[in-house]
Amino acid sequence: TLKVPLIYNCPGLIPKGIEINKQVRTIDILPTILETIKIDIPKFNQGRSLIPLMEGKKLKDAEESYAETYFPLIA
């Protein structure tokens, strides 16, 4: 498991110095960008916007994430 920081800069939307210690998924990045620039998020998109987190709210559809890989088993 890796914890990789996600840095998102959006002046006027995100207060300076805010830090959110939540797990997010890479599929959440596109809907976040689309909502930021006020473009509708396609219905087929599997991610969710992270804007509510940035506004201090909880995500109403928070999900667990699970991933695995076969490659560490190869010697």
Secondary structure in CASP SS format (residue, H / E / C, confidence):
PFRMAT SS
TARGET T0000
AUTHOR 0000-0000-0000
METHOD secondary structure of the structure
MODEL  1
T C 1.00
L C 1.00
K C 1.00
V C 1.00
P C 1.00
L C 1.00
I C 1.00
Y C 1.00
N C 1.00
C C 1.00
P C 1.00
G C 1.00
L C 1.00
I C 1.00
P C 1.00
K C 1.00
G C 1.00
I C 1.00
E C 1.00
I C 1.00
N C 1.00
K C 1.00
Q C 1.00
V C 1.00
R C 1.00
T H 1.00
I H 1.00
D H 1.00
I H 1.00
L H 1.00
P H 1.00
T H 1.00
I H 1.00
L H 1.00
E H 1.00
T H 1.00
I C 1.00
K C 1.00
I C 1.00
D C 1.00
I C 1.00
P C 1.00
K C 1.00
F C 1.00
N C 1.00
Q C 1.00
G C 1.00
R C 1.00
S C 1.00
L C 1.00
I H 1.00
P H 1.00
L H 1.00
M H 1.00
E C 1.00
G C 1.00
K C 1.00
K C 1.00
L C 1.00
K C 1.00
D C 1.00
A C 1.00
E C 1.00
E C 1.00
S C 1.00
Y C 1.00
A C 1.00
E C 1.00
T C 1.00
Y C 1.00
F H 1.00
P H 1.00
L H 1.00
I C 1.00
A C 1.00
END
